[in-house]
Amino acid sequence: TNTIFGNVDQFQVTKNAFYDFMGKYLLKGLLRAPPSLTMSVIARMTSRLAQDDVIKLLQVLPRKAYDREKVLQIVEGEGMTRAALHLYKSGVVELFEGTCTSDAGAHHFRKVIECYLKDEDIKFRLGAFDYMKKECIGGSTFRTDGDERTVHDVLRNALCEKLSALVNLDPVLS
């Protein structure tokens, strides 16, 4: 049975302490955990509004250590746009690696731009332009999934859908 101390459930307090403990050691790269436990640790960090820790954890963990779509639901639900940005950028990387479809890669790219645009810091928002230049400018990167479009074509087409929002942010850089 659960012991109640005031209005706090002791079982939940113990679980939170465990997730905090796991998060500390996952951040240090000293342990690995099954994806379900990793998701609980991320959810706990998110509930504490520890966006920087969530981002650091996502950088330390291999991509297969968690379900990106579930983590996106968690961090976007808390308005953690920079954590979501990291996750969407990894989706764009998968487009270059040929491990996702063109449509999925284009979706991730559009979401990266949205994450930049939602940020409260104007200097950070302007970082969208550097990111887009880095990803969109360059020679053709051919797809291995049978899509005739190059990766850069896919990204440039996705960029066109966000052009008006980018012009509103900075007409000169657009």
GUKOLLUM-780139 format. One record per residue (C-alpha): residue number from 1; residue in three letters; y, x, z. Coordinates in Angstrom, 1 decimal. Each point is the difference from the previous one (the first is absolute). Layout:
<nodes>
NODE,pos,code,py,px,pz
NODE,NUM,ALA,Y,X,Z
...
</nodes>
This chain:
<nodes>
NODE,pos,code,py,px,pz
NODE,1,THR,0.0,0.0,0.0
NODE,2,ASN,3.6,1.1,-0.6
NODE,3,THR,2.1,0.8,3.0
NODE,4,ILE,3.5,-1.4,-0.1
NODE,5,PHE,2.9,2.0,1.5
NODE,6,GLY,3.0,-2.4,-0.1
NODE,7,ASN,0.2,-1.2,-3.6
NODE,8,VAL,-1.6,3.1,-1.5
NODE,9,ASP,-3.7,0.0,-1.0
NODE,10,GLN,-1.6,3.2,1.3
NODE,11,PHE,-2.4,0.0,-2.9
NODE,12,GLN,2.9,0.1,-2.5
NODE,13,VAL,1.7,2.7,2.0
NODE,14,THR,-3.1,2.1,-0.1
NODE,15,LYS,-0.5,-0.5,-3.8
NODE,16,ASN,3.7,1.0,-0.6
NODE,17,ALA,-0.5,3.1,2.1
NODE,18,PHE,-3.1,0.9,-2.0
NODE,19,TYR,1.8,-0.6,-3.3
NODE,20,ASP,3.0,2.1,1.2
NODE,21,PHE,-2.5,2.8,1.0
NODE,22,MET,-1.7,-0.2,-3.4
NODE,23,GLY,3.3,0.0,-1.8
NODE,24,LYS,1.1,3.1,1.8
NODE,25,TYR,-3.1,1.9,-1.1
NODE,26,LEU,-0.1,-1.4,-3.5
NODE,27,LEU,3.6,1.2,-0.5
NODE,28,LYS,-1.1,3.4,1.0
NODE,29,GLY,-2.9,-0.1,-2.4
NODE,30,LEU,-2.4,0.7,2.8
NODE,31,LEU,-2.2,-3.0,-0.7
NODE,32,ARG,-1.0,-2.5,-2.6
NODE,33,ALA,-0.8,-3.6,0.6
NODE,34,PRO,-1.6,-2.8,-1.9
NODE,35,PRO,2.4,-2.0,-2.2
NODE,36,SER,-0.2,-3.0,2.3
NODE,37,LEU,1.1,2.0,3.1
NODE,38,THR,2.7,1.8,-2.1
NODE,39,MET,1.3,-3.4,-1.0
NODE,40,SER,0.3,-1.0,3.7
NODE,41,VAL,1.8,3.3,0.8
NODE,42,ILE,2.5,-0.6,-2.8
NODE,43,ALA,0.5,-3.6,1.1
NODE,44,ARG,0.7,1.2,3.6
NODE,45,MET,2.5,2.6,-1.3
NODE,46,THR,1.6,-2.6,-2.1
NODE,47,SER,0.3,-2.4,3.0
NODE,48,ARG,1.8,2.7,1.9
NODE,49,LEU,2.3,0.4,-3.1
NODE,50,ALA,-0.9,3.6,-0.3
NODE,51,GLN,0.6,0.3,-3.7
NODE,52,ASP,0.3,3.8,0.0
NODE,53,ASP,-3.4,0.3,1.7
NODE,54,VAL,-1.5,-2.5,-2.5
NODE,55,ILE,1.3,2.1,-2.9
NODE,56,LYS,-1.2,3.3,1.6
NODE,57,LEU,-3.5,-1.6,0.6
NODE,58,LEU,-0.1,-1.2,-3.6
NODE,59,GLN,0.9,3.5,-1.2
NODE,60,VAL,-2.7,1.6,2.2
NODE,61,LEU,-2.9,-2.4,-0.9
NODE,62,PRO,-1.9,0.1,-3.2
NODE,63,ARG,0.7,-3.1,-2.2
NODE,64,LYS,-3.5,-1.3,0.5
NODE,65,ALA,0.4,-0.1,3.8
NODE,66,TYR,1.8,-3.4,-0.1
NODE,67,ASP,0.4,-3.0,-2.2
NODE,68,ARG,3.4,0.4,-1.7
NODE,69,GLU,0.5,-3.7,-0.7
NODE,70,LYS,-0.7,-0.9,3.7
NODE,71,VAL,2.3,2.7,1.3
NODE,72,LEU,2.7,-1.2,-2.5
NODE,73,GLN,-0.3,-3.5,1.5
NODE,74,ILE,0.5,1.4,3.5
NODE,75,VAL,2.9,2.3,-0.7
NODE,76,GLU,1.8,-2.4,-2.3
NODE,77,GLY,-0.4,-2.7,2.6
NODE,78,GLU,2.0,2.2,2.4
NODE,79,GLY,2.6,0.9,-2.6
NODE,80,MET,-1.1,3.7,-0.1
NODE,81,THR,1.1,0.7,-3.5
NODE,82,ARG,-0.3,3.7,0.2
NODE,83,ALA,-3.7,-0.2,1.1
NODE,84,ALA,-0.5,-2.5,-2.9
NODE,85,LEU,1.7,2.4,-2.3
NODE,86,HIS,-2.5,2.7,0.9
NODE,87,LEU,-2.9,-2.3,-0.8
NODE,88,TYR,1.4,-1.2,-3.3
NODE,89,LYS,0.8,3.6,-1.1
NODE,90,SER,-3.7,0.8,0.6
NODE,91,GLY,-0.8,-2.9,-2.4
NODE,92,VAL,2.2,1.6,-2.6
NODE,93,VAL,-1.9,3.3,0.5
NODE,94,GLU,-3.2,-1.9,-0.7
NODE,95,LEU,1.5,-1.0,-3.3
NODE,96,PHE,0.5,3.6,-0.9
NODE,97,GLU,-3.5,0.9,1.2
NODE,98,GLY,-1.4,-2.8,-2.1
NODE,99,THR,-1.6,-1.7,3.0
NODE,100,CYS,1.8,-3.3,-0.4
NODE,101,THR,0.9,-2.3,-2.8
NODE,102,SER,3.4,0.1,-1.8
NODE,103,ASP,0.9,-3.4,1.4
NODE,104,ALA,-0.8,1.1,3.6
NODE,105,GLY,2.0,3.3,-0.5
NODE,106,ALA,3.0,-1.9,-1.5
NODE,107,HIS,-0.1,-2.4,3.0
NODE,108,HIS,0.0,2.9,2.5
NODE,109,PHE,2.9,1.6,-1.9
NODE,110,ARG,2.0,-3.2,0.1
NODE,111,LYS,-0.7,-0.3,3.7
NODE,112,VAL,1.1,3.6,0.6
NODE,113,ILE,3.4,-0.8,-1.6
NODE,114,GLU,0.2,-3.2,2.2
NODE,115,CYS,-0.7,2.0,3.1
NODE,116,TYR,2.8,2.4,-0.8
NODE,117,LEU,2.4,-2.9,-0.7
NODE,118,LYS,-0.9,-1.8,3.3
NODE,119,ASP,0.8,3.0,2.2
NODE,120,GLU,3.1,-0.2,2.2
NODE,121,ASP,1.1,3.6,-0.7
NODE,122,ILE,2.0,0.2,-3.3
NODE,123,LYS,-0.8,3.7,-0.4
NODE,124,PHE,-3.7,-0.8,0.3
NODE,125,ARG,0.4,-2.9,-2.5
NODE,126,LEU,1.5,2.4,-2.5
NODE,127,GLY,-3.2,2.1,0.3
NODE,128,ALA,-1.5,-2.6,-2.4
NODE,129,PHE,1.7,1.7,-2.9
NODE,130,ASP,-1.5,3.4,0.8
NODE,131,TYR,-3.4,-1.5,0.4
NODE,132,MET,0.2,-1.9,-3.3
NODE,133,LYS,1.2,3.1,-1.8
NODE,134,LYS,-2.9,2.0,1.4
NODE,135,GLU,-2.6,-2.6,-1.0
NODE,136,CYS,1.4,-1.4,-3.2
NODE,137,ILE,1.3,3.1,-1.8
NODE,138,GLY,-2.5,2.2,-1.6
NODE,139,GLY,-2.5,0.2,-2.7
NODE,140,SER,-2.8,-2.4,-0.6
NODE,141,THR,-2.7,-0.3,2.6
NODE,142,PHE,-2.9,-1.7,-1.8
NODE,143,ARG,-2.1,-2.6,1.7
NODE,144,THR,-3.7,0.3,0.4
NODE,145,ASP,-0.6,-3.7,0.5
NODE,146,GLY,0.3,-0.9,-3.7
NODE,147,ASP,3.6,-1.2,0.3
NODE,148,GLU,1.9,1.4,-3.0
NODE,149,ARG,3.3,0.3,2.0
NODE,150,THR,0.8,3.3,1.7
NODE,151,VAL,0.7,0.0,3.7
NODE,152,HIS,3.6,0.6,-0.7
NODE,153,ASP,0.2,-3.0,-2.3
NODE,154,VAL,-1.5,-2.1,2.7
NODE,155,LEU,2.5,1.2,2.5
NODE,156,ARG,3.0,-0.3,-2.3
NODE,157,ASN,-1.0,-3.6,-0.8
NODE,158,ALA,-0.3,-0.8,3.7
NODE,159,LEU,3.4,1.7,0.5
NODE,160,CYS,1.6,-2.4,-2.5
NODE,161,GLU,-0.9,-2.9,2.3
NODE,162,LYS,2.0,1.5,2.8
NODE,163,LEU,3.0,1.2,-2.1
NODE,164,SER,2.5,-2.7,1.1
NODE,165,ALA,-0.6,0.8,3.7
NODE,166,LEU,0.4,3.7,-0.6
NODE,167,VAL,3.3,-0.6,-2.0
NODE,168,ASN,1.2,-2.0,3.0
NODE,169,LEU,-0.8,2.9,2.3
NODE,170,ASP,1.8,2.7,-2.1
NODE,171,PRO,1.1,-0.7,-3.6
NODE,172,VAL,0.6,3.7,-0.7
NODE,173,LEU,-3.4,1.2,1.1
NODE,174,SER,-1.7,-2.8,-1.8
</nodes>
